Amino acid sequence: MIEQTPDGSLTVFSEKYQQHYHSSHGAQTQANVVYLQGSRTHLHPAPKVLEVGFGVAMNFLTTLQDAVSRGVPLHYLAFEFDPVPAEMLREYTQAHPMSGHAVWQKVLELWGQSFQFVLENITVEVRVEDVTRAEFPEDWATGFYLDGFSIAVNPEVWTPEFCKKVASSMQVGAHLATYSAAGAVRRALQDAGLIVSKHKGLTGKREFATAEKPPS
Ligand SMILES: C[S@@+](CC[C@H](N)C(=O)[O-])C[C@H]1O[C@@H](n2cnc3c(N)ncnc32)[C@H](O)[C@@H]1O
C-alpha cells in the first residue's frame, strides 16, 4: 500500500513485515540525509554504492539524481530478495524527478530478476538474492546503505556476523549509513572494526548511525 509522508514523498507499507519501507517522517528526506549524505556519497568523485535492500528504489533514485547532477560515474550494487511487483514500483516512482531518466526506464524494463547494465557512466546491478547467503565484493564499496527492516522483524541483516561481511565489502575510508541507531546495531558495526557515530535524527526525533572503515 502506497502512502504519503510529511515531506510530500511516498512510502510503502509492507504487509509481510508490518512496517513502512522508509521513515514515516519523510522518505525522500531519509534518502537524502541518512543515506546519500550520511555515507558521503554526495561528495565522492566516483561512488560505488552497495545497498541492502533495494526495496522500492528511493535510495537508488536519490543517488542516481545526485550522480547525474554532478556528472560523476556511479556504480550501484543492490540486493533484494523479495522484489515488489513491477506495477507497484512503476506507480511508486512515477512522480520522482528521475522517473523519466533512461537508467530508471531500463531498471523498470529488467525488473523482477537479477540484472546488470551500463548506460553511459552509470552501472546498475540488482541481485535477487538473500544477502545472508550472497557473496559481496571485497574492499569494494565507497558507500554502504544498510537498509533492512527493523532488527525486531528482520534480524538477519543486523547480526554481528553479517556486519563483518558488510565491513569486508567496504573500502578503507568508506562510510556506511543506516537509519538504525539501536545499541545492538552500533555494537555489531563496532565489533566488525568500523568507527561508529550516532547522529541527531534530522528526520523526526529518531537518531541514525554512520560507520567509517579505518585503515587496518
Ligand atoms: C526498508 S526496505 C528498503 C527500502 C529501500 N532501500 C528504498 O530505498 O526504497 C528493506 C528491504 O530489504 C529487503 N530485505 C530484507 N531482508 C533481506 C535479505 N535477507 N536479503 C535481501 N533483501 C532483504 C526487503 O525485502 C525490503 O525490500
The ligand as an SDF file (V2000), in Angstrom:
LIG
                    3D

 27 29  0  0  0  0  0  0  0  0999 V2000
   13.3880   -0.8570    4.4950 C   0  0  0  0  0  0  0  0  0  0  0  0
   13.2240   -1.6910    2.9690 S   0  0  0  0  0  0  0  0  0  0  0  0
   14.4230   -0.8880    1.9170 C   0  0  0  0  0  0  0  0  0  0  0  0
   13.9830    0.4150    1.2820 C   0  0  0  0  0  0  0  0  0  0  0  0
   14.8610    0.8210    0.1050 C   0  0  0  0  0  0  0  0  0  0  0  0
   16.2380    0.9620    0.4690 N   0  0  0  0  0  0  0  0  0  0  0  0
   14.3600    2.0290   -0.6380 C   0  0  0  0  0  0  0  0  0  0  0  0
   15.1250    2.9950   -0.7850 O   0  0  0  0  0  0  0  0  0  0  0  0
   13.2060    2.0110   -1.0950 O   0  0  0  0  0  0  0  0  0  0  0  0
   14.0800   -3.2150    3.3090 C   0  0  0  0  0  0  0  0  0  0  0  0
   14.2590   -4.1140    2.1170 C   0  0  0  0  0  0  0  0  0  0  0  0
   15.2200   -5.1220    2.4540 O   0  0  0  0  0  0  0  0  0  0  0  0
   14.8140   -6.3400    1.8580 C   0  0  0  0  0  0  0  0  0  0  0  0
   15.4430   -7.4480    2.6040 N   0  0  0  0  0  0  0  0  0  0  0  0
   15.2270   -7.7800    3.9130 C   0  0  0  0  0  0  0  0  0  0  0  0
   15.9610   -8.8520    4.2620 N   0  0  0  0  0  0  0  0  0  0  0  0
   16.6700   -9.2130    3.1660 C   0  0  0  0  0  0  0  0  0  0  0  0
   17.5940  -10.2710    2.8880 C   0  0  0  0  0  0  0  0  0  0  0  0
   17.9200  -11.1770    3.8360 N   0  0  0  0  0  0  0  0  0  0  0  0
   18.1260  -10.3400    1.6430 N   0  0  0  0  0  0  0  0  0  0  0  0
   17.7850   -9.4400    0.6780 C   0  0  0  0  0  0  0  0  0  0  0  0
   16.9010   -8.4230    0.8770 N   0  0  0  0  0  0  0  0  0  0  0  0
   16.3510   -8.3210    2.1070 C   0  0  0  0  0  0  0  0  0  0  0  0
   13.2950   -6.3090    1.9870 C   0  0  0  0  0  0  0  0  0  0  0  0
   12.6730   -7.1980    1.0960 O   0  0  0  0  0  0  0  0  0  0  0  0
   12.9890   -4.8350    1.6990 C   0  0  0  0  0  0  0  0  0  0  0  0
   12.7210   -4.6120    0.3520 O   0  0  0  0  0  0  0  0  0  0  0  0
  1  2  1  0
  2  3  1  0
  2 10  1  0
  3  4  1  0
  4  5  1  0
  5  6  1  0
  5  7  1  0
  7  8  2  0
  7  9  1  0
 10 11  1  0
 11 12  1  0
 11 26  1  0
 12 13  1  0
 13 14  1  0
 13 24  1  0
 14 15  1  0
 14 23  1  0
 15 16  2  0
 16 17  1  0
 17 18  1  0
 17 23  2  0
 18 19  1  0
 18 20  2  0
 20 21  1  0
 21 22  2  0
 22 23  1  0
 24 25  1  0
 24 26  1  0
 26 27  1  0
M  CHG  2   2   1   9  -1
M  END
$$$$
